[in-house]
């Protein structure tokens, strides 16, 4: 491996929104730095099944209501 081509990989502490902490290894900052998260799986709706799932369920019906059978009309056999 060439010298000076890879960033320093060291231990840091991650603090979740509820105050819990865990140690991990990262190239972020320097040895012993602390990252305090603003958004994490404990608070973000994407991980909690918030409004995203409600909107997702109605996408097909919203499309059909708006465009009907656009492009999928019945075949004309009278030609």
C-alpha positions as CSV (number, residue, x, y, z in Angstrom):
1,X,0.0,0.0,0.0
2,X,1.3,3.5,-0.9
3,X,2.1,5.7,2.1
4,X,-0.1,8.9,2.5
5,X,-2.8,7.7,0.1
6,X,-5.4,6.7,2.7
7,X,-7.1,8.9,5.3
8,X,-6.5,8.2,9.0
9,X,-9.0,5.7,10.3
10,X,-9.6,6.1,14.1
11,X,-12.2,5.8,16.9
12,X,-14.9,8.4,17.4
13,X,-18.1,8.7,19.5
14,X,-21.5,9.1,18.0
15,X,-24.3,10.6,20.2
16,X,-27.8,9.8,19.1
17,X,-30.7,12.3,19.5
18,X,-31.9,10.6,22.7
19,X,-28.4,10.9,24.3
20,X,-27.2,7.3,23.8
21,X,-23.7,7.0,22.6
22,X,-21.7,4.4,20.8
23,X,-18.1,4.2,19.5
24,X,-17.2,3.5,15.9
25,X,-14.3,3.8,13.6
26,X,-14.3,6.6,11.0
27,X,-12.3,8.9,8.9
28,X,-14.3,11.9,10.4
29,X,-12.2,14.4,12.4
30,X,-9.5,13.1,14.6
31,X,-9.1,10.4,17.3
32,X,-11.7,10.9,20.1
33,X,-14.0,13.4,18.3
34,X,-17.7,13.4,19.0
35,X,-20.5,13.6,16.4
36,X,-23.9,14.7,17.8
37,X,-26.7,13.7,15.4
38,X,-29.6,16.0,14.6
39,X,-31.5,13.2,12.7
40,X,-31.2,9.5,13.3
41,X,-33.3,6.3,13.1
42,X,-35.0,7.2,16.4
43,X,-36.5,10.4,15.1
44,X,-36.7,10.4,11.3
45,X,-40.1,9.4,9.7
46,X,-38.3,7.5,7.0
47,X,-37.1,5.0,9.6
48,X,-40.3,5.2,11.8
49,X,-42.9,4.6,9.1
50,X,-44.3,8.1,9.2
51,X,-46.1,10.0,6.5
52,X,-44.0,8.5,3.7
53,X,-45.9,5.2,3.9
54,X,-49.3,6.8,3.9
55,X,-48.4,8.8,0.7
56,X,-46.9,5.8,-0.9
57,X,-50.1,3.8,-0.7
58,X,-52.1,6.4,-2.6
59,X,-49.7,7.0,-5.6
60,X,-51.3,4.5,-8.0
61,X,-54.8,5.6,-7.3
62,X,-53.8,9.3,-7.6
63,X,-52.2,8.6,-11.0
64,X,-55.3,6.6,-12.2
65,X,-57.6,9.4,-11.0
66,X,-55.6,12.0,-12.8
67,X,-54.8,10.2,-16.1
68,X,-57.3,7.5,-16.3
69,X,-56.4,4.9,-18.9
70,X,-54.0,7.2,-20.7
71,X,-52.1,5.0,-23.2
72,X,-53.9,1.9,-21.9
73,X,-57.2,2.4,-23.7
74,X,-59.2,-0.5,-25.1
75,X,-58.0,-1.9,-28.4
76,X,-60.1,-0.9,-31.4
77,X,-60.9,-4.2,-33.3
78,X,-63.1,-2.5,-35.9
79,X,-60.1,-1.6,-38.2
